[in-house]
Amino acid sequence: MKYSFPYRYRVLIFICSLTTLTYLDRVCISIVGVRVKADLGLNNDQFGWVLGSFALAYALFEIPSGAWGDHIGPRAVFIRIVLWWSLFTAVTGLVNGFLVLLLVRFLFGMGESGVMPNSVLAISRWFPADETGRALPWMGIGTQIGAAIAPLIILPLAVAYGWRVPFFVNGAIGIFWVLICLIWFKNFPGEMKNISQKELNLIETNRRYNAGHQLIGWRFIFGSRTLWALMLMYFCFQWANYFFVAWMPVYLQEHRHFSELQTQPIIFWVFLVGIIGLLVGGFCIDWTAKKLGLFLGRRIIGMCGIGACGISVFVAGFTRDPWVSAISLVAANFFYSFGVMSPFAVCSDIGRNNAGTVTGAMNFSGQMGAFFLAIVFGKIVNLTHDFSIPLYLIAIAQLIGFLLWFLIDPRKQLAMEETQKLAS
């Protein structure tokens, strides 16, 4: 074999770099949020709408972008969406008013909406089924890396040159990534030069994707009870995630009275520990599925993650000690990260060739949860001047999501359900 390092792992590094870029861009406005609010004269309610406009666009375009990838392949989608969102990342640094900022962040969210469904689709094409659980967490690891390094890059730039410059820098990084995608990445292993025949056979004979299967109609996809339960569960789960990436820096500075300098290492540790959670969760996804089967294996990991995350968020809001609150948030993101790849694995389990559409549907629901959290958080804080109340709501949402896992069955493949419905 000419190359000892398997090509599918190179593709995984490439996807990880993409999700790193998404969160580097996404959390930029949160990290400089206090500066943006002061410069543009925004209150917490208005800033909530700025954060929510991204989440709303992200949600609305999840399903179309996932279906788009199913039809034309992830490569073409990646090139288009990264160019689009890099443009509007840079334009964010030019805005001077609330309404323009709302519009720009909405357009930015349109671009980022295609990342997760098309990343899952790429993994379903490039990896054997028994490696899916280990491959999927690297999408999440990329997000945690991006969020962890963001304060180390963004805050020094903001302090030295103002809050606008980090957006210009991030936009330029996105253009560089697109050039690599254009030159190197391919939709299928068979299109990649120099891949060994041994690796190609391993992938093509064992992957979830099946070239002989047709795409399933949307009415069969959205007729799946498991998919609806999965969507509702993820709606709840994303309340926690969007707090971490959108409101946490403001929470730490305005409610817990940490300085900007103290906030930097806390954010770094929250997301660094998230990487550990993803690695542990990814291992456990494969191990439990092998030992207990898909039904119990996926459910146990998902329920443990969302349940423990909810408890940790509750403690973070309840305690009076700011450092106990910060440590609880670190723990909460560990448990979120531990459990979050189980839903994505279920998308691959039930979706197969329709993995992009199914993931898009789940992520649509999740981002609608993020949208509501962004708006509700700011409104509650403005009305009550208390940051703890919205944290209690996040904890309740996690409890509801925990219960919804009892309705999720990863054995219910959409193709099988379609065949059963047509036969009846």
N, C-alpha and C positions, 0 to 999 in steps of 0.2 A: 504494500500500500504506500502510495507516494506521500500522503500526509497522515501522521499518527494521531493528530487531534481531530476527532470526528466533526464533520461539517454541521451536524445538527446542534452541537454545542456552540459552534461559532454563531449559528443563527440565534441561539438562545441568548448569547452575549449581546448580539445586535438588538434583539427585542428588549432586553434589560436596559440597554442604553436609551432606547426610545422612551420607555416608561420613566427612566431617570429624568429625561428632558421634560416630560410632561409635568412632573411635580416641581422641578426646578422653576418652570414657568408659572405653574399654578399657585404656588405658595408665595411667590414674590410679592404680590399685593398684600398678603396677610402680614408678612414680615415687616413691610414698610407701612402697614396700615395706619399706625398712629401718626406717622409723618404725612401720609396722604390726607387723612381726616383733617389735620391741622392746616395743611396748605390749601385745601379746597373748601374748608369750612363745613365738613360733613358731620352729622351726629351719628349715633350708633344705629338708628333706624335707617338712615340713608345708606350707611356703609353696609348694612345687612342686605339692602336691595342691590348694591353693587356686587356683593358676593353671590347673591341669589340669581342675578341675571346670567352669570356664568353657568351656574348649576341648571337653570331652566333650559338654556340652549343645549347644554350637554345632554340633558335628558331627552329633549324633543328630537335630537338628531341621532340618538343611539341606535334605534331600530333601523332607520334608513341606511346608516353607515355600515351596520352589520350585514344587512341584506346586500348592500352594494359590494362588500368584500366577498360574500358568497358567490356573486355573479361574475365579478371582474378580477378577483384575486386581491390579496392584501397589499402586494407591492404597489400597484397603481394607486390604491387608496392612501397608503402611507405617504407617498410622494406628494399627493394633492393636499392632504390635511396638514402635514407638517409645514408646508409652504404657507398655507392659509393662516395657521395659528401663530407662526413665527412673525408674520406681517403684523398681526393685531397685538402680539406681545410688544413689539417695538412701538406701535402706535399708542399703546397705553401710556408710554412715557411722554406723549405730546399733549394729552388732554388737559383742559383747564376748567372743566365744569362737571357738575353732577350728571346731567342728562347725557352728555357725550361719553362720559365714563361708563354709564349704564350700557349704551349702545356698543361701545368697543368691547366691553367684557362679554356681552352676549355673542358678538361675532367671534371672539376668541373661543368661547365655549363650543360654538358650532364646529370648529376645527378639531378640538381635542376629543370630541365625542366618538370618533372612529377608532381610537387607540385600542381599548380593551377588547372589543369584539373581534377586531382583525388580528390582534395578537393571539387570542385564543384560537382563531381560525388557522393562523400560521403554525401554531404548535400542533394542532390536530393533523396538519399535513406533513409536518417534519419529524414527529416523534412517535415511536411505538406506544401502544396503549398502556403498557405496564410502566412506562417512564413519564406518563402524563402528570402524575402527582408530584414528581420531583421537578418537572419542567415548569409547571404553572406558577409555583411560588416565585420564580425569578422575575415574572412580570411585577409582582408585588414588591420584591426586593428592590427593583429599579425605582419604584415610587418612594420607598423608604430612603434609599440612597439620595435621591433628588431632594427630598424634604430635609434630610439630615445635613447635606452639604450646602443647602440654600442659604441659611443664615451666615455660614462662613464666607460665602461669596457675596451675597447681597448686602449685608449690613456694612462691611467695610467700604463697598462702593457707594452706598447711600450716605454714609458718614462723610466720606471724602468728596463726593461729587453731587450729592442730592439724590432724592428717591427716584428720579426719572431714569438715570443712567443704567441701573441694573436691567431695566426692560429692554434697552437697546442692545446690551451685551447678550442677553438671553435670546433675543431674536436672531442675532448673528450666529449663535451656536446652532440654532435650528436649521439655518440654511446649509451649514457645513454637514449636518446629519443627512439632509436630503441628497447631497452629492454622493455620499457613501452608499445610500440606498439605491440610487440610480445606477451606480456603477457595479455594485456587487450583489445585492439581495435578489433572490428569485422566489417565485410562488411555490415551486415544487422541487423536491430533491433531484428529480430527473433532469431539471433544467440547469443545475449547477455544474460548472466545469470542475473536473478533477475529483469529484466525489467517487469513492471506491464502490465497486459493484457490490461488495459485501455489505457496506452500510446502506446502500440504496435498497437492496433486497430486504434487509432487516426492517427498514422503515415502511416500505410499501406493502409488506405482507402482514404487518402487525399494527398499523395505525388505525385510529378511529375513522379517519376519512376513507371513503370507498369510492373510487372513480366510477364504479358501475352503478352507483345509486343516484337517482334523480333528486333534485331539491324538492322539498315538501311544501305544499301550499300553505299560506298563512292561516287559513281557517283551521287546519289541522294542528298547526303549531300552537295557536292560541286557544285550542280546545283541550289542551293538556292541563289537567288538574295540578300535576306536579309543577309545571311551569308557573302557574298562577300563584301557588303557595311559595315558590322560590322567589318570585317577583315581590310579593308582599313582605317576605322575610328580609329581603335585601333592602327594601324601602326603609325598614326599621334599622337595619345594621348600619346604613350609611349616615344616619344621624350622628353616630359616634365619629365616624371617619371625617365627616365634613367639619365637625368641631375642631378636630386636630389640625386640619390643613387650612381652615378659614378663620376661626374665632380664637383659637388657643393663644396666639401671641398677644392679642388685645386683652383677653381674659387675664393672662399672667401679669401684664403691665398695669391695667386699669383696676382690676379687682384684687389681685394678690400683691400689687405694688412692687413687683420686681422691676429693676431697671432694665433698659434695653440691653446692657452688657450682661446682666444676670440671665436674661431670657435666652440669649444665644446658646449657652451650653445645655439649658433645659430642653429646648427644641431639638438640639442635636441628639441628646440621649433618648428622648421620646422616640425618634425615628430610627436611631441605631438599634435600640432594643427591639423595635418592630422588625428589623432584618432578622434578628435571632428568632423571633416568633414565627416568621415566614419559613425559615429553614427547618425549625422543629415541626411546624404544622405540615410542611410539604412531605417530610419523612413519614409523619404519622398518617397522612392521607393514604399513601401507598401501603404502609404496613397494616393499618386497620382494614383497608379494603381487601388485602390478601388474606388476612387472618379471619376476618368477620364477614366478608362480603361487602358489596357496594351499599346495601341497604343500611346496615349498622355502621359500617366504616365511615361513610360520608357524614352520617347523622351525628355520630359521637363527636367528631372533630368540630363540626359546625356548632353544635349545642354548647360544648365546653367553651369555645371561643366567645360566642355572643353572650353567654350567661356570665362568665367571669369579667368580661368587658363592662357589662352593665353594673355589676357590683362595684368595680373599681371607680367608675365614673361617679356613682352615688357617693362613695367615700370622699372623692376629690371635692365634691360640692358641699358635703356635710361638715368636713373638718374645718376648724378655725385656724389651723397651723398652715401657713402658705407652703412650707417645704413638704409637709405630709400630702398636701394637695398635689404638688408637683410630682412627687414620687408615685402617687396614685394614678396620675395621668400617664406616667411612663409604663406602669403596670397595665393600664387599660389598653394602651396601644399594642403592648405585647400580646394580650389576649385577642384583640381585634385581628392582629396580623396572623396569629396562630389559627384562627378560624376562618379567615376570609377566603382562602383559596379553595375550601371545600365547596362553596356555591359555584365557583368557576369550574371545578372538576365535574360537578353535576351537569353544568351546561354542555360540557364535552361528552359526558355519558349519554345524555338524552338527545343531544342535538346532532352529533356526528357531522354529516355534510352540511347541516344547517347550524353549525356551532356559532357562526358569526351572527346570524339572526337571533338565535336563542340568547346568546350572551348580550346582544344589543337590547333585547327585551328586558332581561334582568337588570342590566345597568341603567336602562331608561327609568325603571321603577326606583332603583337606588338613588339616582340623581334627582328624581322628584322628591325623595326624602331629604336629600341634601338641600334642595331649593327651599323646602318648607323650614328646615332647621335654620338656614341662613336668615330667612325673614323673621321667623318666630323669635329666634334668639335676640336679634336686635330690638324688636318691638317690646319684648318682655323686659329687657334691661332698661330701655328708655322709660317704660311705665313704672317699674318697681325700683329701679336703681339697685337691683340685686342680681348678680351673675349666677347665684347658686340655683335659682328656680329653674332656668333652662337646663341645667345639668341634671336635675331630677327628672325632667321630661325625657332627656336622652336615655337615662337609666330605665325608665318605664318602657320606652320604645324597644330597648334591648330585651326586656322580659317578654314582650309580645313576640318579637322575632324568635326568641328561644322556643316558645310554644308552637310557632308555625312550622318548625322543623319536623314536628310529628306528622305533618301532611306531605312531606317531600319524599319521593321515592325515586332514586336515581336509576332503578332498573327499568323504569317506564320509558323506553326509547320512543321518540316521536314516530319513527318509521313503523315500529310495531303497532303503535296506537292507530296510525293511519290505516294499516292493513286490517286491523280488527274492525274499525268503523266501516270500511268499505265492504268487508265480508258480511257485516250485519245489515 
